[in-house]
Amino acid sequence: MDEKIQLIYADLGDVWLHTETLISQLQQRGYSWEESYQAVSDAVKSGELVGSSGNDGFYRLNS
């Protein structure tokens, strides 16, 4: 599991977050846009994050 992603959800709780929010949260923690985008993309591909049933860009941790 990606520690960067875990820290966001540790801070915000088990909520649905849009990909833009996830990227923004990582950027606020000092990561570049590219690093942030890659971390979110990798978390989605690995199944660490699961998408909402509406396929609207919202994700939460796969628990």
Rosetta blueprint (number, residue, H / E / L):
1 M L
2 D L
3 E H
4 K H
5 I H
6 Q H
7 L H
8 I H
9 Y H
10 A H
11 D H
12 L H
13 G L
14 D L
15 V L
16 W L
17 L E
18 H E
19 T H
20 E H
21 T H
22 L H
23 I H
24 S H
25 Q H
26 L H
27 Q H
28 Q H
29 R L
30 G L
31 Y L
32 S L
33 W H
34 E H
35 E H
36 S H
37 Y H
38 Q H
39 A H
40 V H
41 S H
42 D H
43 A H
44 V H
45 K H
46 S H
47 G L
48 E L
49 L E
50 V E
51 G E
52 S L
53 S L
54 G L
55 N L
56 D L
57 G L
58 F E
59 Y E
60 R E
61 L E
62 N L
63 S L
